[in-house]
Amino acid sequence: MKKNILIIVSIIMLFIVVFFIGNWHYFSTENPQIVVDGAVAIEEGQLHKNNIVKLEGKWSFYPNVLISPQESLDTYKDRRITIDVPANWHGSK
């Protein structure tokens, strides 16, 4: 029985180690956060194919509204939902 528990714990630990090794670039602090409160400033040097951008911060959403680039967002401020990302956006408002 103890041998089975040891095998199960070893397999779980192996999965955890493989997960963190495979995703080390996401958890590392080498990549600075370039998204601040929904505003992004991306320079050419940051556009590498393996570069991960964390989209954390306050973001505004306009559900069921298609806004053209020429329109002002202030026109739809009564429909705006602001949430913290990452978060559950279903049912907000």
KOLDRENMI-79344 format. One record per residue: residue number from 1; residue in one letter; chain; x, y, z of N, C-alpha, C in turn. Coordinates in Angstrom, 3 decimals. Atoms other than C-alpha are relative to their C-alpha. Last residue first. Example, Ala and Ser with C-alpha at 12.3 -4.5 7.8 and 13.67 -1.06 7.14 Angstrom:
# residues 2
<site i="2" aa="s" ch="A" n_c1="-0.820" n_c2="-1.190" n_c3="-0.060" ca_c1="13.670" ca_c2="-1.060" ca_c3="7.140" c_c1="-0.770" c_c2="1.090" c_c3="0.730"/>
<site i="1" aa="a" ch="A" n_c1="0.890" n_c2="-1.190" n_c3="0.000" ca_c1="12.300" ca_c2="-4.500" ca_c3="7.800" c_c1="0.900" c_c2="1.200" c_c3="0.000"/>
//
This chain:
# residues 93
<site i="93" aa="k" ch="A" n_c1="0.775" n_c2="-1.211" n_c3="0.264" ca_c1="-22.555" ca_c2="44.794" ca_c3="-14.318" c_c1="-0.913" c_c2="0.315" c_c3="1.121"/>
<site i="92" aa="s" ch="A" n_c1="-0.426" n_c2="-1.297" n_c3="-0.524" ca_c1="-20.612" ca_c2="41.533" ca_c3="-14.405" c_c1="-0.991" c_c2="1.060" c_c3="-0.441"/>
<site i="91" aa="g" ch="A" n_c1="0.872" n_c2="-0.489" n_c3="-1.042" ca_c1="-22.479" ca_c2="38.253" ca_c3="-14.986" c_c1="0.423" c_c2="1.317" c_c3="0.613"/>
<site i="90" aa="h" ch="A" n_c1="1.417" n_c2="0.363" n_c3="0.161" ca_c1="-19.727" ca_c2="36.583" ca_c3="-16.930" c_c1="-0.794" c_c2="0.550" c_c3="1.176"/>
<site i="89" aa="w" ch="A" n_c1="0.764" n_c2="-1.117" n_c3="0.565" ca_c1="-16.446" ca_c2="38.494" ca_c3="-16.707" c_c1="-1.449" c_c2="-0.322" c_c3="-0.216"/>
<site i="88" aa="n" ch="A" n_c1="1.146" n_c2="0.609" n_c3="0.639" ca_c1="-14.667" ca_c2="36.069" ca_c3="-14.345" c_c1="-0.889" c_c2="1.127" c_c3="-0.494"/>
<site i="87" aa="a" ch="A" n_c1="1.217" n_c2="0.062" n_c3="-0.815" ca_c1="-11.354" ca_c2="37.708" ca_c3="-13.593" c_c1="-1.083" c_c2="-0.706" c_c3="-0.782"/>
<site i="86" aa="p" ch="A" n_c1="0.949" n_c2="1.064" n_c3="0.275" ca_c1="-7.810" ca_c2="38.033" ca_c3="-14.896" c_c1="-1.152" c_c2="0.005" c_c3="0.997"/>
<site i="85" aa="v" ch="A" n_c1="-0.394" n_c2="1.195" n_c3="0.736" ca_c1="-8.216" ca_c2="40.888" ca_c3="-15.592" c_c1="1.254" c_c2="-0.542" c_c3="0.647"/>
<site i="84" aa="d" ch="A" n_c1="-1.410" n_c2="0.324" n_c3="-0.186" ca_c1="-9.952" ca_c2="43.393" ca_c3="-13.349" c_c1="0.288" c_c2="-1.291" c_c3="-0.726"/>
<site i="83" aa="i" ch="A" n_c1="-0.326" n_c2="1.125" n_c3="-0.879" ca_c1="-13.283" ca_c2="44.493" ca_c3="-14.732" c_c1="1.504" c_c2="-0.104" c_c3="0.151"/>
<site i="82" aa="t" ch="A" n_c1="-1.423" n_c2="0.038" n_c3="-0.322" ca_c1="-14.813" ca_c2="47.606" ca_c3="-16.264" c_c1="0.243" c_c2="-1.128" c_c3="0.984"/>
<site i="81" aa="i" ch="A" n_c1="-0.213" n_c2="0.836" n_c3="-1.179" ca_c1="-18.204" ca_c2="47.276" ca_c3="-17.970" c_c1="1.507" c_c2="-0.055" c_c3="0.215"/>
<site i="80" aa="r" ch="A" n_c1="-1.340" n_c2="0.509" n_c3="-0.335" ca_c1="-19.130" ca_c2="50.039" ca_c3="-20.405" c_c1="-0.024" c_c2="-0.803" c_c3="1.294"/>
<site i="79" aa="r" ch="A" n_c1="0.007" n_c2="1.445" n_c3="0.275" ca_c1="-22.732" ca_c2="50.411" ca_c3="-21.635" c_c1="1.311" c_c2="-0.669" c_c3="0.436"/>
<site i="78" aa="d" ch="A" n_c1="1.062" n_c2="0.614" n_c3="-0.800" ca_c1="-23.272" ca_c2="53.884" ca_c3="-20.106" c_c1="-0.075" c_c2="-1.511" c_c3="-0.201"/>
<site i="77" aa="k" ch="A" n_c1="-0.453" n_c2="0.177" n_c3="-1.384" ca_c1="-19.855" ca_c2="54.940" ca_c3="-21.464" c_c1="-1.072" c_c2="-0.589" c_c3="0.912"/>
<site i="76" aa="y" ch="A" n_c1="0.515" n_c2="1.263" n_c3="-0.541" ca_c1="-20.991" ca_c2="54.236" ca_c3="-25.035" c_c1="0.365" c_c2="-0.201" c_c3="1.470"/>
<site i="75" aa="t" ch="A" n_c1="1.382" n_c2="0.157" n_c3="0.449" ca_c1="-20.617" ca_c2="57.732" ca_c3="-26.527" c_c1="-0.661" c_c2="-1.211" c_c3="0.655"/>
<site i="74" aa="d" ch="A" n_c1="0.865" n_c2="-0.722" n_c3="-0.945" ca_c1="-17.485" ca_c2="58.223" ca_c3="-24.423" c_c1="-1.475" c_c2="-0.113" c_c3="-0.378"/>
<site i="73" aa="l" ch="A" n_c1="0.463" n_c2="0.954" n_c3="-1.007" ca_c1="-15.815" ca_c2="55.510" ca_c3="-26.510" c_c1="-0.909" c_c2="0.671" c_c3="1.016"/>
<site i="72" aa="s" ch="A" n_c1="-0.543" n_c2="-0.240" n_c3="-1.330" ca_c1="-15.634" ca_c2="57.971" ca_c3="-29.390" c_c1="-0.566" c_c2="-1.031" c_c3="0.978"/>
<site i="71" aa="e" ch="A" n_c1="0.926" n_c2="-0.388" n_c3="-1.051" ca_c1="-16.346" ca_c2="56.681" ca_c3="-32.876" c_c1="0.726" c_c2="0.187" c_c3="1.330"/>
<site i="70" aa="q" ch="A" n_c1="0.269" n_c2="-1.431" n_c3="0.085" ca_c1="-13.779" ca_c2="56.692" ca_c3="-35.697" c_c1="-0.901" c_c2="0.497" c_c3="1.131"/>
<site i="69" aa="p" ch="A" n_c1="-1.139" n_c2="-0.780" n_c3="-0.488" ca_c1="-12.354" ca_c2="53.284" ca_c3="-34.760" c_c1="-0.246" c_c2="1.508" c_c3="-0.010"/>
<site i="68" aa="s" ch="A" n_c1="-0.974" n_c2="-0.252" n_c3="1.063" ca_c1="-15.805" ca_c2="51.697" ca_c3="-35.190" c_c1="1.137" c_c2="0.850" c_c3="0.560"/>
<site i="67" aa="i" ch="A" n_c1="-0.421" n_c2="-1.394" n_c3="0.052" ca_c1="-17.583" ca_c2="50.368" ca_c3="-32.119" c_c1="1.050" c_c2="0.159" c_c3="-1.089"/>
<site i="66" aa="l" ch="A" n_c1="-1.091" n_c2="-0.023" n_c3="0.962" ca_c1="-19.558" ca_c2="47.129" ca_c3="-32.302" c_c1="0.371" c_c2="1.461" c_c3="-0.229"/>
<site i="65" aa="v" ch="A" n_c1="-0.189" n_c2="-1.270" n_c3="0.700" ca_c1="-21.647" ca_c2="46.857" ca_c3="-29.145" c_c1="1.192" c_c2="-0.156" c_c3="-0.936"/>
<site i="64" aa="n" ch="A" n_c1="0.993" n_c2="-0.120" n_c3="1.079" ca_c1="-23.095" ca_c2="43.656" ca_c3="-27.658" c_c1="0.069" c_c2="1.330" c_c3="-0.731"/>
<site i="63" aa="p" ch="A" n_c1="0.731" n_c2="1.165" n_c3="0.478" ca_c1="-20.991" ca_c2="43.990" ca_c3="-24.498" c_c1="-1.044" c_c2="0.363" c_c3="-1.049"/>
<site i="62" aa="y" ch="A" n_c1="1.262" n_c2="-0.563" n_c3="0.473" ca_c1="-18.689" ca_c2="47.025" ca_c3="-24.266" c_c1="-0.820" c_c2="-1.144" c_c3="-0.587"/>
<site i="61" aa="f" ch="A" n_c1="0.687" n_c2="0.775" n_c3="1.021" ca_c1="-15.681" ca_c2="45.906" ca_c3="-22.233" c_c1="-1.330" c_c2="0.681" c_c3="-0.317"/>
<site i="60" aa="s" ch="A" n_c1="1.379" n_c2="-0.405" n_c3="0.255" ca_c1="-13.219" ca_c2="48.015" ca_c3="-20.257" c_c1="-0.558" c_c2="-0.824" c_c3="-1.146"/>
<site i="59" aa="w" ch="A" n_c1="0.386" n_c2="-0.022" n_c3="1.407" ca_c1="-10.059" ca_c2="46.486" ca_c3="-18.860" c_c1="-1.462" c_c2="0.395" c_c3="-0.106"/>
<site i="58" aa="k" ch="A" n_c1="1.411" n_c2="-0.356" n_c3="0.182" ca_c1="-8.333" ca_c2="46.998" ca_c3="-15.494" c_c1="-0.273" c_c2="0.142" c_c3="-1.487"/>
<site i="57" aa="g" ch="A" n_c1="0.314" n_c2="-1.396" n_c3="-0.277" ca_c1="-5.032" ca_c2="45.147" ca_c3="-15.194" c_c1="-1.494" c_c2="0.242" c_c3="-0.127"/>
<site i="56" aa="e" ch="A" n_c1="0.537" n_c2="-0.273" n_c3="-1.316" ca_c1="-3.433" ca_c2="41.919" ca_c3="-16.371" c_c1="-0.248" c_c2="1.492" c_c3="0.166"/>
<site i="55" aa="l" ch="A" n_c1="1.040" n_c2="-1.011" n_c3="0.175" ca_c1="-3.010" ca_c2="41.077" ca_c3="-20.043" c_c1="-0.680" c_c2="0.326" c_c3="1.326"/>
<site i="54" aa="k" ch="A" n_c1="1.001" n_c2="0.178" n_c3="-1.045" ca_c1="0.276" ca_c2="39.216" ca_c3="-19.659" c_c1="-0.984" c_c2="1.158" c_c3="-0.089"/>
<site i="53" aa="v" ch="A" n_c1="0.460" n_c2="-1.269" n_c3="-0.538" ca_c1="2.146" ca_c2="39.250" ca_c3="-22.956" c_c1="-1.086" c_c2="-0.284" c_c3="1.031"/>
<site i="52" aa="i" ch="A" n_c1="1.339" n_c2="0.089" n_c3="-0.556" ca_c1="4.121" ca_c2="36.129" ca_c3="-23.824" c_c1="-0.338" c_c2="1.342" c_c3="0.628"/>
<site i="51" aa="n" ch="A" n_c1="0.227" n_c2="-0.974" n_c3="-1.051" ca_c1="7.125" ca_c2="36.433" ca_c3="-26.142" c_c1="-1.453" c_c2="-0.071" c_c3="0.462"/>
<site i="50" aa="n" ch="A" n_c1="0.159" n_c2="0.707" n_c3="-1.263" ca_c1="7.813" ca_c2="33.235" ca_c3="-28.085" c_c1="-0.261" c_c2="0.938" c_c3="1.165"/>
<site i="49" aa="k" ch="A" n_c1="1.070" n_c2="0.997" n_c3="0.097" ca_c1="7.195" ca_c2="34.727" ca_c3="-31.542" c_c1="-0.210" c_c2="-0.758" c_c3="1.301"/>
<site i="48" aa="h" ch="A" n_c1="-0.616" n_c2="1.285" n_c3="0.318" ca_c1="9.165" ca_c2="37.832" ca_c3="-30.677" c_c1="-1.087" c_c2="-1.055" c_c3="-0.002"/>
<site i="47" aa="l" ch="A" n_c1="0.854" n_c2="0.846" n_c3="0.840" ca_c1="7.432" ca_c2="41.191" ca_c3="-30.836" c_c1="0.737" c_c2="-1.255" c_c3="-0.461"/>
<site i="46" aa="q" ch="A" n_c1="0.819" n_c2="0.855" n_c3="-0.851" ca_c1="9.110" ca_c2="42.926" ca_c3="-27.894" c_c1="-0.862" c_c2="-0.968" c_c3="-0.797"/>
<site i="45" aa="g" ch="A" n_c1="-0.838" n_c2="0.996" n_c3="-0.660" ca_c1="11.933" ca_c2="44.389" ca_c3="-29.981" c_c1="-0.778" c_c2="-0.966" c_c3="0.871"/>
<site i="44" aa="e" ch="A" n_c1="-0.357" n_c2="1.042" n_c3="0.959" ca_c1="9.407" ca_c2="46.160" ca_c3="-32.219" c_c1="0.824" c_c2="-1.112" c_c3="0.646"/>
<site i="43" aa="e" ch="A" n_c1="-1.071" n_c2="-0.417" n_c3="0.892" ca_c1="7.949" ca_c2="48.090" ca_c3="-29.309" c_c1="0.401" c_c2="-1.173" c_c3="-0.872"/>
<site i="42" aa="i" ch="A" n_c1="-0.863" n_c2="1.082" n_c3="0.471" ca_c1="4.600" ca_c2="47.363" ca_c3="-27.735" c_c1="1.020" c_c2="0.570" c_c3="-0.974"/>
<site i="41" aa="a" ch="A" n_c1="-1.041" n_c2="-0.669" n_c3="0.784" ca_c1="2.821" ca_c2="49.972" ca_c3="-25.623" c_c1="1.003" c_c2="-1.072" c_c3="-0.401"/>
<site i="40" aa="v" ch="A" n_c1="-1.145" n_c2="0.795" n_c3="0.420" ca_c1="-0.445" ca_c2="48.546" ca_c3="-24.358" c_c1="0.954" c_c2="0.874" c_c3="-0.799"/>
<site i="39" aa="a" ch="A" n_c1="-0.764" n_c2="-0.708" n_c3="1.033" ca_c1="-3.132" ca_c2="50.322" ca_c3="-22.360" c_c1="1.268" c_c2="-0.783" c_c3="-0.297"/>
<site i="38" aa="g" ch="A" n_c1="0.613" n_c2="0.130" n_c3="1.320" ca_c1="-5.714" ca_c2="48.212" ca_c3="-20.515" c_c1="0.726" c_c2="0.719" c_c3="-1.111"/>
<site i="37" aa="d" ch="A" n_c1="1.357" n_c2="-0.546" n_c3="0.016" ca_c1="-4.705" ca_c2="49.377" ca_c3="-17.054" c_c1="-0.601" c_c2="0.023" c_c3="-1.399"/>
<site i="36" aa="v" ch="A" n_c1="0.312" n_c2="-0.672" n_c3="-1.256" ca_c1="-1.031" ca_c2="48.613" ca_c3="-17.692" c_c1="-1.357" c_c2="0.668" c_c3="-0.147"/>
<site i="35" aa="v" ch="A" n_c1="1.399" n_c2="-0.411" n_c3="0.020" ca_c1="-0.036" ca_c2="46.078" ca_c3="-20.344" c_c1="-0.314" c_c2="0.592" c_c3="1.367"/>
<site i="34" aa="i" ch="A" n_c1="0.117" n_c2="-1.130" n_c3="0.918" ca_c1="3.716" ca_c2="45.896" ca_c3="-20.823" c_c1="-1.429" c_c2="0.473" c_c3="-0.140"/>
<site i="33" aa="q" ch="A" n_c1="1.416" n_c2="-0.166" n_c3="0.330" ca_c1="4.447" ca_c2="43.713" ca_c3="-17.793" c_c1="-0.126" c_c2="1.236" c_c3="-0.882"/>
<site i="32" aa="p" ch="A" n_c1="0.740" n_c2="-1.004" n_c3="-0.766" ca_c1="8.161" ca_c2="43.018" ca_c3="-17.894" c_c1="-1.453" c_c2="0.082" c_c3="-0.456"/>
<site i="31" aa="n" ch="A" n_c1="0.857" n_c2="-0.755" n_c3="0.911" ca_c1="9.402" ca_c2="39.711" ca_c3="-19.291" c_c1="-0.790" c_c2="1.019" c_c3="0.799"/>
<site i="30" aa="e" ch="A" n_c1="-0.859" n_c2="-0.595" n_c3="1.018" ca_c1="12.292" ca_c2="38.504" ca_c3="-17.113" c_c1="-0.805" c_c2="0.852" c_c3="-0.974"/>
<site i="29" aa="t" ch="A" n_c1="0.159" n_c2="-1.453" n_c3="-0.060" ca_c1="9.950" ca_c2="37.950" ca_c3="-14.171" c_c1="0.892" c_c2="0.701" c_c3="-1.014"/>
<site i="28" aa="s" ch="A" n_c1="-1.225" n_c2="-0.761" n_c3="-0.262" ca_c1="9.529" ca_c2="34.252" ca_c3="-14.873" c_c1="-0.296" c_c2="1.489" c_c3="0.013"/>
<site i="27" aa="f" ch="A" n_c1="-0.148" n_c2="-0.275" n_c3="-1.421" ca_c1="6.153" ca_c2="32.526" ca_c3="-14.514" c_c1="1.240" c_c2="0.821" c_c3="0.321"/>
<site i="26" aa="y" ch="A" n_c1="1.168" n_c2="-0.733" n_c3="-0.478" ca_c1="5.238" ca_c2="32.686" ca_c3="-18.204" c_c1="0.178" c_c2="0.420" c_c3="1.460"/>
<site i="25" aa="h" ch="A" n_c1="-0.028" n_c2="-1.345" n_c3="0.576" ca_c1="8.715" ca_c2="31.752" ca_c3="-19.455" c_c1="-1.199" c_c2="0.835" c_c3="0.451"/>
<site i="24" aa="w" ch="A" n_c1="-0.888" n_c2="-0.867" n_c3="-0.773" ca_c1="8.856" ca_c2="28.789" ca_c3="-17.055" c_c1="-0.013" c_c2="1.432" c_c3="-0.520"/>
<site i="23" aa="n" ch="A" n_c1="0.579" n_c2="-1.346" n_c3="-0.049" ca_c1="5.816" ca_c2="27.186" ca_c3="-18.683" c_c1="0.870" c_c2="0.984" c_c3="0.773"/>
<site i="22" aa="g" ch="A" n_c1="0.578" n_c2="-0.351" n_c3="1.289" ca_c1="7.272" ca_c2="23.846" ca_c3="-19.824" c_c1="-0.547" c_c2="1.415" c_c3="-0.052"/>
<site i="21" aa="i" ch="A" n_c1="-1.100" n_c2="-0.104" n_c3="0.964" ca_c1="9.514" ca_c2="23.607" ca_c3="-16.774" c_c1="-0.536" c_c2="0.418" c_c3="-1.359"/>
<site i="20" aa="f" ch="A" n_c1="-0.752" n_c2="-1.226" n_c3="-0.264" ca_c1="6.585" ca_c2="24.418" ca_c3="-14.488" c_c1="1.192" c_c2="0.156" c_c3="-0.935"/>
<site i="19" aa="f" ch="A" n_c1="0.834" n_c2="-1.180" n_c3="0.260" ca_c1="4.330" ca_c2="21.796" ca_c3="-16.065" c_c1="0.794" c_c2="1.283" c_c3="0.192"/>
<site i="18" aa="v" ch="A" n_c1="0.081" n_c2="-0.162" n_c3="1.456" ca_c1="7.079" ca_c2="19.143" ca_c3="-16.166" c_c1="-0.828" c_c2="1.226" c_c3="-0.364"/>
<site i="17" aa="v" ch="A" n_c1="-1.314" n_c2="-0.444" n_c3="0.474" ca_c1="7.762" ca_c2="19.655" ca_c3="-12.452" c_c1="-0.017" c_c2="0.235" c_c3="-1.507"/>
<site i="16" aa="i" ch="A" n_c1="-0.195" n_c2="-1.377" n_c3="-0.458" ca_c1="4.068" ca_c2="19.426" ca_c3="-11.565" c_c1="1.327" c_c2="0.553" c_c3="-0.510"/>
<site i="15" aa="f" ch="A" n_c1="0.866" n_c2="-0.879" n_c3="0.795" ca_c1="3.567" ca_c2="16.312" ca_c3="-13.704" c_c1="0.187" c_c2="1.466" c_c3="0.385"/>
<site i="14" aa="l" ch="A" n_c1="-0.567" n_c2="-0.044" n_c3="1.344" ca_c1="6.591" ca_c2="14.628" ca_c3="-12.083" c_c1="-0.825" c_c2="0.921" c_c3="-0.896"/>
<site i="13" aa="m" ch="A" n_c1="-1.162" n_c2="-0.903" n_c3="-0.049" ca_c1="5.310" ca_c2="15.526" ca_c3="-8.610" c_c1="0.643" c_c2="0.139" c_c3="-1.374"/>
<site i="12" aa="i" ch="A" n_c1="0.526" n_c2="-1.361" n_c3="-0.153" ca_c1="1.970" ca_c2="13.886" ca_c3="-9.420" c_c1="1.139" c_c2="1.017" c_c3="0.020"/>
<site i="11" aa="i" ch="A" n_c1="0.591" n_c2="-0.367" n_c3="1.291" ca_c1="3.719" ca_c2="10.760" ca_c3="-10.712" c_c1="-0.551" c_c2="1.424" c_c3="0.055"/>
<site i="10" aa="s" ch="A" n_c1="-1.099" n_c2="-0.232" n_c3="0.943" ca_c1="5.911" ca_c2="10.561" ca_c3="-7.591" c_c1="-0.525" c_c2="0.439" c_c3="-1.364"/>
<site i="9" aa="v" ch="A" n_c1="-0.594" n_c2="-1.294" n_c3="-0.352" ca_c1="2.882" ca_c2="10.974" ca_c3="-5.311" c_c1="1.130" c_c2="0.335" c_c3="-0.959"/>
<site i="8" aa="i" ch="A" n_c1="0.974" n_c2="-1.042" n_c3="0.360" ca_c1="1.121" ca_c2="8.110" ca_c3="-7.123" c_c1="0.563" c_c2="1.385" c_c3="0.298"/>
<site i="7" aa="i" ch="A" n_c1="0.042" n_c2="-0.078" n_c3="1.467" ca_c1="4.197" ca_c2="5.866" ca_c3="-6.929" c_c1="-0.949" c_c2="1.106" c_c3="-0.442"/>
<site i="6" aa="l" ch="A" n_c1="-1.263" n_c2="-0.600" n_c3="0.433" ca_c1="4.710" ca_c2="6.587" ca_c3="-3.220" c_c1="0.033" c_c2="0.164" c_c3="-1.521"/>
<site i="5" aa="i" ch="A" n_c1="0.095" n_c2="-1.419" n_c3="-0.334" ca_c1="1.034" ca_c2="5.858" ca_c3="-2.528" c_c1="1.261" c_c2="0.730" c_c3="-0.455"/>
<site i="4" aa="n" ch="A" n_c1="0.952" n_c2="-0.614" n_c3="0.933" ca_c1="1.316" ca_c2="2.536" ca_c3="-4.368" c_c1="-0.133" c_c2="1.502" c_c3="0.242"/>
<site i="3" aa="k" ch="A" n_c1="-0.689" n_c2="-0.082" n_c3="1.300" ca_c1="4.481" ca_c2="1.589" ca_c3="-2.411" c_c1="-0.917" c_c2="0.662" c_c3="-1.033"/>
<site i="2" aa="k" ch="A" n_c1="-0.881" n_c2="-1.157" n_c3="-0.057" ca_c1="2.793" ca_c2="2.416" ca_c3="0.887" c_c1="0.722" c_c2="0.195" c_c3="-1.332"/>
<site i="1" aa="m" ch="A" n_c1="0.813" n_c2="-1.188" n_c3="0.000" ca_c1="0.000" ca_c2="0.000" ca_c3="0.000" c_c1="0.859" c_c2="1.256" c_c3="0.000"/>
//
